[in-house]
Amino acid sequence: MRPVTASHLPLAEGPSPAFRLFVSCVGGQNPVSESMTEKPTKPAPDLSYETAARAKGFLRVAGVDEVGRGPLAGPVMAAAVVLDIANIPEGLNDSKKLSEKKRRALFTAIETSAQVGVGEASVEEIDEHNILRASHIAMVRAVEALDPAPDYLLIDGNMIPRGLVPPSEAVIKGDGKSQSIAAASIIAKTLRDDLMTALGAKFPGYGWEKNAGYPTKLHQDALREFGVTPHHRRSFKPVHNILYQE
């Protein structure tokens, strides 16, 4: 039997897609294009939500986001940001997707060009209510810190906190969709990280300057070795278990 080669394949009406694939493989070429292997990149946040709100007559649209639901220690912090449409900092995105250097540069640019309000809910309030309600309290405080007040809110998440006065819209994963919410996420994360670094200097050993209070192995090992501090959330299971272990 003769070996199968490209010259022995029937070509009735020009090369078929299967034939072209075969030839590319025989020739040692990779038929898979780069566009087939590359992961699609998610679009960056834009002003679509803000533009839609302005089309309804709202002039002062604020993005609102919080940070710090998951840590075992420290407050939950929120920010509300009204961007200057004529002076949008370049590169706004979900704070978790930014390097620390880029996030801090944007933090400065936002504070310089936009109106910013900040609010937090304490560890005591987290333990008294729950982390969801505490994060909403922080959001309300951030909005209330804006002066003049906004007339429309874009809230990160799927819930609108009770107690907010302006008309509001919940935007799921909003920090990756709305530039105003992205700006709020950058402000909240940067301020909270700095706070946890300061607390880490007062309570060394827990690694807060690096883990921001999140339950890393180092943090949980330190909890068992050094005990619970006044800044730990007693309603969170790892902390609760240490306090009430038998």
N, C-alpha and C positions, 0 to 999 in steps of 0.2 A: 504493500500500500504506500502510495506517495504521501509524504508529509503535507499537511494542510498549510498552505501559505496564502498570502493575499492574492497571488496571481491565479490560484485555482478556485477562488470563490466566484460564484456566478454574479454578474453585474447586469441585471436586466434593465433597470431604469436609473442608473446612477447609484452611488453608494448609499446604503441604508444607514440609519442611526446605529444599528447593531454592528454593522460592518465597520463604521468609523471608530466605534468603541474598541472593536477587536484589533484594528490596525494600530490604534494608539497604544494598546497594551503590548502588542507584539514589538512595537518600536521602542518599548521601554519608557513611554511617556505616561505621565499621570493624568488620566482623563478627568479627574475631579478638580474643578476650578476652585480658586481661593474663595469665591463667593459662596461655594457650597459648604466650605469647612469653617469659615469664620462665623462666630456667634454674632447675631444682630445686636447692634448697640441701641440701648434705650434712648429715646430723645431726651434732651435736656429740658428742664422746666422752662416755661415761657409765660407770656402774659395773657393767655387765652381766657382764663377765669376772671382776671382783673378787667379785661376788655369787655367781657360779657356783662359784668356788673356795671361798668360805666355806661354801657349801652342802655341799661335800665334807669339811668339817672343818678347812680351813686358815684360820688366824687372822691371819697376818702376810703379806699379799700385796704383793709389790713389783713395780712396773713398771720396766722397764729399756730404755734407749735410748742410742744413740750419735750423735755428730755429727762431721763432718770426714773423710768418706771421699774426697771429691772434690778437696780443695785440693792445691796443689803444695807447700805449706809448712805446718809446724806439726804437732803431735801429733793423734791422734784421741782424742776424749774421750767418756766415757760417764757416765751417772748411773743410780742405782737409788733409787726413792722408794717408801716405805710411807706412804700417806695416812692421816690420821686421819678415819675415816668420819663422825665427828660434827662435823668442821671442814674441809670441802672448800672450797678457794678457788674463788670464782666466776669462770667464764670460761676454764677449762682447755681447751686445744686444742693441736693440732700447732704447735710453735714457729714453723714457717715461715709459718703463717697469721696470726700475731700481729704487730702493730706493735711497734717496739722499746720504746715507752713502756709498752704493755700487758704485754709479756713481762717487763720489769724489775719491774713492779709484782707480777706473779704470782711471779716469782723470789723476791722478799722474802716474799710470803705463804706460799709453799711451805716455804721455809727456817724460817719461824716456826712453822708448824703441822704439818709432816710430818717424818719421819725420812729423811735424805738421805745417800747414799753416792756418792762420785765416784771414778772411775779413769781413767787415760789410758795410751796406748801411745805411746812416743816415735817420733821420725822414724827413729832407728836401728832400732827394732823393726819399723817399717813396711817398711823396706828389707830387713831380714833375713828376714822372713816374707813377708807380702804384706798389702795393706790390709784384706782380709776377716779374715784371722787376727788382725791387730793390733786391729781393732775388737772382735773377740771377747775378746781379752786384756783390753782396757779394760773391757768389760762385766763380766767375771769379777772384776776388781779393784774395780769399783764395788759389786758385790754383797758382796764380802768386807769392804768398808768399813762395811757396815751392822752395828750392834751395839745390841740383839740381832739375830741373824740372821733373815732371813725364812724362812718355811716353804713358800712357793710363789712362782714367778716368772712374770711375763708379759713375754715378750721381743718387742721390735719386730722384725719381719722374718719370714723363712720358715725360719730355722735356729736351733737351740739351740746356743750355744757349748759346746764341750767344756771340762770342768773345773768346771762348775757342780754344786753339791751338791744344792740343793733341787729338788724336782719342778718342771718348767718347761713352759711352753706358748708356742709361737711364734704371734704374731698379725701377719699381714700388714697393713701400713699401720696398725699398732697405735696410733701417736700420734694418729690420727684416730678411734679407736674406744674406747680405754681411757683413763680419766682418770689412772690411775697412770702409764701410759706417756707420756701427754701431759705430765704434770708432770716426768718424767725428761727429756724432750726439751727442755723449757724450761730446766731446770738446766744440762744439758750445753751447749746452744747459748750461753747467757748467759756461762758461765764460759770457754768457748773463744773467744768473740768478745772478751772482755776480755783474755785472754791474747794474742791476736793483735794487739790494739791496743797492748799493752805492748811486744811484739816489734817492732811497726812503728815505735815511737819510737826503738828501738835500731838499726833497719835501715830508715831512711827511703828513700822512692822507690818501694817496691814496692806501696804502697797497702793494706797489710794491715789498717790501721785501718778500712778501708771494705770490702775484698773478703775479709777473713778468710783470705787465702791461696789463694782460688779463682783459677782461671786466666783472669782478665779480661785484656783487651787491655793495660791499663796494667801489670799484673803481668808479662805475658809480654814486653812491650817492655822493662821494667826488668831482667828476667833477661838479655836480650841486651845491654843497655847496661852494667849493673853487675855481672853475674855471679851465681854461685850462692852462697848463704849457708849457714851450718851448719844452718839450720832448713829447708832445702829437701829434698824427698824425691827422692833420687837415682835411685830405681827408677821414678819416673814419667817418661814419655816426653819431655815438653817439657824437663825438667831434664836427663835423661840425654843428650838430643841436644846440648844446649849443652856439657855436660862432655866429650863424646866426639866433637864435630864435627871433621871432617877439614879 
